[in-house]
Amino acid sequence: MKQDMEYIKLILQILADNESYFMMLETLAKQVQEKTNSEQRFNDKFIGHFFLAKDTNLVAELGVCFFTGQQYSRPMLANGAKLRITAQGLEFLEALKNDTIFHKVKDFSLGVATDVGKNLLTSLLSNTLGIG
């Protein structure tokens, strides 16, 4: 699977726009599906990017979102699965909203992009505020 930074940004933005501190995974997947005109709600792209965001601590599960393991041919949606955007996810989303930063980090692995994006945003803000 090829990483799609626009897709990650979409997932984070939907979570950030949510009124509650958590979102049902089904609701997130439905909104992503609608915004991307995808045929399937839980396609490989969604599941793969969910795990990438989770691996880099941009999102956190509240319970279990997917059952995985040898007995499953693919990740299976857990009943009542919930997740939330983390503080790191909110910081990275702010960095991605800056087009210059987005274009500089979009081809990096998500872990590197998260670190570099936040550092670039911090530097930009420091220079703007005259404290850097």
Summary of the structure (lengths in Angstrom):
residues: 132
radius of gyration: 15.5
end to end distance: 38.7
largest distance: 56.3
contacts: 375
relative contact order: 0.16
helix: 57%
strand: 11%
